């Protein structure tokens, strides 16, 4: 009974004093950002299908743009993005939470600095160097690409986790402790709950970054839609380069839209 009362009190505290509650209704800009991306994606896909069915392609272009080949590359690209994003979530959020605890706060500048350095490194150079270093350990191109993509995606989520939790009003945490909650209870029921919008914003940024950078996995035989771009570059086919770049951009836009929908779904609702 006491646990139920404590949870209810925590919910009341979080709902009544959060720094980022969401309105019950979406404003015009939010509606546009929810509606326009899928409409744009559908229109572009329809145009591409029409072009693919009616265009006169040579044997090289026809082979590179087979429907089965496009499907394979899209699936590989999504796999790269999903696995790297899962690693980012499992690493960045727990580390970000630890850095907001009193015992670990002095390490925050060091950890953020390391994450900044990882993201500042040139993507192509990093992915190739990591492949050269790790291939002797039996890691294939896919897993090396996932590792590099995760390194690129950690910073936004880590930084926003720290910022979101530190932005919670300390009086709310004190109120939670005052109604009998433990430190872990206030963390999960109040601090993380109110930090969700900020964390999700960082996750959306990381997802777009990962989805775009995943095109470079093709240089180490990691798969993905960068293969079409690379084929266009090596064979001097402008059509392949254009189609590959547009497909990567559309997938990144779709992933960003999914992240926005998820952010709206999990964010605490306010009055």
C-alpha positions as CSV (number, residue, x, y, z in Angstrom):
1,X,0.0,0.0,0.0
2,X,2.8,2.4,0.9
3,X,4.6,1.7,-2.4
4,X,1.4,2.6,-4.2
5,X,1.0,5.8,-2.3
6,X,4.7,6.7,-2.9
7,X,4.4,6.1,-6.6
8,X,1.2,8.2,-6.8
9,X,2.9,11.0,-4.8
10,X,5.9,10.8,-7.2
11,X,3.6,11.1,-10.2
12,X,1.9,14.1,-8.6
13,X,5.2,15.8,-7.9
14,X,6.5,15.2,-11.4
15,X,3.3,16.3,-13.1
16,X,3.0,19.4,-10.9
17,X,6.5,20.8,-11.1
18,X,8.3,19.4,-14.2
19,X,10.4,21.8,-16.2
20,X,9.3,20.2,-19.5
21,X,5.7,19.1,-19.4
22,X,4.0,18.8,-22.7
23,X,0.7,20.4,-23.6
24,X,-2.4,18.3,-24.1
25,X,-2.6,19.6,-27.7
26,X,0.1,20.0,-30.3
27,X,0.7,23.4,-31.8
28,X,0.7,24.1,-35.5
29,X,4.5,23.6,-35.9
30,X,4.4,20.2,-34.2
31,X,1.6,19.1,-36.4
32,X,3.5,20.1,-39.5
33,X,6.6,18.2,-38.3
34,X,4.5,15.1,-37.8
35,X,2.6,15.3,-41.1
36,X,5.0,16.7,-43.6
37,X,7.9,14.2,-43.3
38,X,5.8,11.1,-44.1
39,X,4.0,12.9,-46.9
40,X,7.4,14.0,-48.4
41,X,8.7,10.5,-48.1
42,X,5.7,8.9,-49.8
43,X,5.8,11.5,-52.7
44,X,9.5,10.8,-53.2
45,X,9.0,7.1,-53.2
46,X,6.1,7.3,-55.7
47,X,8.3,9.5,-58.0
48,X,11.2,7.0,-57.7
49,X,9.0,4.0,-58.5
50,X,7.6,5.8,-61.5
51,X,11.1,6.8,-62.7
52,X,12.4,3.3,-62.1
53,X,9.6,1.8,-64.2
54,X,9.8,4.2,-67.1
55,X,13.5,5.2,-67.3
56,X,15.8,3.7,-69.9
57,X,18.7,2.2,-68.0
58,X,21.8,0.6,-69.2
59,X,22.8,-2.9,-67.9
60,X,24.9,-1.5,-65.1
61,X,22.2,0.8,-63.8
62,X,19.5,-1.8,-64.2
63,X,21.6,-4.3,-62.2
64,X,22.4,-1.8,-59.4
65,X,18.8,-0.7,-59.1
66,X,17.1,-4.1,-59.1
67,X,14.2,-4.1,-56.6
68,X,15.8,-7.1,-54.7
69,X,19.1,-5.2,-54.5
70,X,17.4,-2.1,-53.2
71,X,15.5,-4.1,-50.6
72,X,18.7,-5.8,-49.4
73,X,20.5,-2.5,-49.0
74,X,17.6,-0.9,-47.1
75,X,17.4,-3.9,-44.7
76,X,21.2,-3.8,-44.1
77,X,21.1,0.0,-43.5
78,X,18.3,-0.4,-41.0
79,X,20.1,-3.2,-39.2
80,X,23.3,-1.0,-39.0
81,X,21.2,1.9,-37.6
82,X,19.2,-0.2,-35.2
83,X,22.1,-2.1,-33.6
84,X,24.2,1.0,-33.3
85,X,21.3,2.9,-31.7
86,X,20.7,0.1,-29.2
87,X,24.3,0.2,-28.1
88,X,24.1,4.0,-27.8
89,X,21.0,3.7,-25.5
90,X,22.5,0.9,-23.4
91,X,25.8,2.9,-22.9
92,X,25.0,6.6,-23.0
93,X,21.9,6.8,-20.8
94,X,23.4,4.8,-17.8
95,X,26.7,6.6,-18.1
96,X,24.8,10.0,-18.3
97,X,22.8,9.0,-15.1
98,X,26.0,8.1,-13.3
99,X,27.6,11.4,-14.2
100,X,24.8,13.3,-12.5
101,X,25.4,11.4,-9.2
102,X,27.5,13.3,-6.7
103,X,30.3,10.8,-6.6
104,X,30.8,10.8,-10.3
105,X,30.2,14.5,-11.2
106,X,33.9,15.4,-11.2
107,X,34.3,12.9,-14.2
108,X,31.7,14.7,-16.3
109,X,34.1,17.0,-18.2
110,X,36.5,14.2,-18.9
111,X,33.8,11.8,-20.2
112,X,32.1,14.5,-22.3
113,X,35.5,15.5,-23.7
114,X,36.2,11.9,-24.7
115,X,32.8,11.7,-26.4
116,X,33.4,15.0,-28.2
117,X,36.8,13.7,-29.5
118,X,35.2,10.6,-30.8
119,X,32.6,12.5,-32.7
120,X,35.1,15.1,-34.0
121,X,37.2,12.4,-35.8
122,X,36.6,12.2,-39.5
123,X,34.0,9.4,-40.1
124,X,35.7,7.8,-43.2
125,X,39.1,7.8,-41.5
126,X,37.8,6.4,-38.3
127,X,35.8,3.6,-39.9
128,X,38.7,2.5,-42.1
129,X,41.3,2.6,-39.3
130,X,39.0,0.7,-36.9
131,X,38.5,-1.9,-39.6
132,X,42.3,-2.3,-40.1
133,X,42.8,-2.6,-36.4
134,X,39.9,-5.0,-35.6
135,X,39.7,-7.3,-38.6
136,X,42.5,-9.5,-37.1
137,X,40.2,-10.0,-34.1
138,X,37.6,-11.6,-36.3
139,X,35.2,-8.7,-36.5
140,X,33.6,-8.2,-39.9
141,X,32.8,-5.0,-41.6
142,X,29.2,-4.9,-40.2
143,X,30.3,-5.0,-36.6
144,X,33.2,-2.6,-37.1
145,X,30.7,-0.2,-38.7
146,X,28.3,-0.6,-35.8
147,X,31.1,0.2,-33.3
148,X,32.0,3.4,-35.1
149,X,28.4,4.4,-35.6
150,X,27.8,3.9,-31.9
151,X,30.8,6.1,-31.1
152,X,29.3,8.8,-33.2
153,X,25.9,8.6,-31.7
154,X,26.9,8.5,-28.0
155,X,27.6,12.2,-27.5
156,X,24.1,13.7,-28.2
157,X,22.4,11.1,-25.9
158,X,25.1,11.3,-23.2
159,X,25.1,15.1,-23.2
160,X,21.3,15.4,-23.2
161,X,20.9,12.8,-20.4
162,X,23.2,14.8,-18.2
163,X,21.5,18.1,-19.2
164,X,18.0,16.7,-18.7
165,X,18.6,15.3,-15.3
166,X,20.5,18.3,-14.0
167,X,17.7,20.5,-15.3
168,X,15.1,19.0,-13.0
169,X,14.1,21.3,-10.1
170,X,16.0,20.1,-7.0
171,X,13.0,20.9,-4.8
172,X,11.0,18.2,-6.7
173,X,13.7,15.6,-5.7
174,X,13.6,16.8,-2.1
175,X,9.8,16.5,-2.2
176,X,10.1,12.9,-3.4
177,X,12.5,12.1,-0.6
178,X,10.2,13.8,1.8
179,X,7.3,11.4,1.0
180,X,9.6,8.4,1.6
181,X,11.1,7.6,-1.8
182,X,14.6,6.2,-2.0
183,X,17.4,7.7,-4.2
184,X,16.6,5.1,-6.9
185,X,12.9,5.8,-6.6
186,X,13.4,9.6,-7.1
187,X,15.7,8.9,-10.0
188,X,13.3,6.7,-12.0
189,X,10.0,8.3,-10.9
190,X,10.9,12.0,-11.0
191,X,14.3,12.8,-12.5
192,X,14.3,10.5,-15.5
193,X,10.6,11.0,-16.1
194,X,11.0,14.8,-16.4
195,X,14.3,14.4,-18.4
196,X,12.6,12.2,-21.0
197,X,11.9,15.0,-23.5
198,X,15.5,16.2,-23.4
199,X,16.9,12.7,-23.6
200,X,14.6,11.9,-26.6
201,X,15.8,15.0,-28.4
202,X,19.4,13.8,-28.1
203,X,18.3,10.3,-29.2
204,X,16.7,11.8,-32.4
205,X,19.8,13.6,-33.2
206,X,21.9,10.5,-32.7
207,X,19.6,8.4,-34.9
208,X,19.8,10.9,-37.8
209,X,23.6,11.0,-37.4
210,X,23.9,7.2,-37.3
211,X,21.6,6.7,-40.3
212,X,23.5,9.2,-42.4
213,X,27.0,8.0,-41.4
214,X,26.0,4.4,-42.0
215,X,26.4,5.0,-45.7
216,X,30.1,4.9,-45.1
217,X,29.9,1.2,-44.0
218,X,30.2,0.2,-47.7
219,X,33.9,1.1,-47.7
220,X,34.6,-1.8,-45.3
221,X,32.0,-4.2,-46.8
222,X,29.6,-3.4,-44.0
223,X,26.5,-3.2,-46.2
224,X,23.9,-0.5,-46.4
225,X,22.7,1.9,-49.0
226,X,26.1,3.5,-49.4
227,X,26.8,0.7,-51.9
228,X,24.7,2.4,-54.6
229,X,26.5,5.7,-54.0
230,X,29.9,3.9,-54.2
231,X,28.8,2.1,-57.4
232,X,27.9,5.5,-58.9
233,X,31.2,7.0,-58.0
234,X,33.3,4.1,-59.2
235,X,31.4,3.6,-62.4
236,X,30.7,7.3,-63.2
237,X,27.0,6.9,-63.1
238,X,25.3,10.2,-61.9
239,X,22.0,8.4,-61.6
240,X,23.3,5.9,-59.1
241,X,24.9,8.5,-57.0
242,X,21.8,10.6,-56.9
243,X,19.4,7.7,-56.1
244,X,21.7,6.4,-53.4
245,X,22.0,9.8,-51.8
246,X,18.3,10.4,-51.9
247,X,17.5,7.0,-50.4
248,X,19.9,7.6,-47.5
249,X,18.4,11.1,-46.9
250,X,14.8,9.7,-47.0
251,X,15.7,6.9,-44.5
252,X,17.3,9.5,-42.2
253,X,14.2,11.7,-42.4
254,X,11.9,8.7,-41.7
255,X,14.0,7.7,-38.7
256,X,13.9,11.3,-37.4
257,X,10.2,11.3,-37.8
258,X,9.8,8.0,-35.9
259,X,12.0,9.5,-33.1
260,X,9.8,12.6,-33.0
261,X,6.6,10.4,-32.7
262,X,8.2,8.3,-29.9
263,X,9.3,11.5,-28.1
264,X,5.7,12.8,-28.1
265,X,4.5,9.4,-27.0
266,X,6.8,9.0,-24.0
267,X,7.0,12.6,-22.8
268,X,5.1,13.4,-19.6
269,X,1.8,15.2,-20.4
270,X,1.0,18.5,-18.8
271,X,-2.1,20.5,-18.6
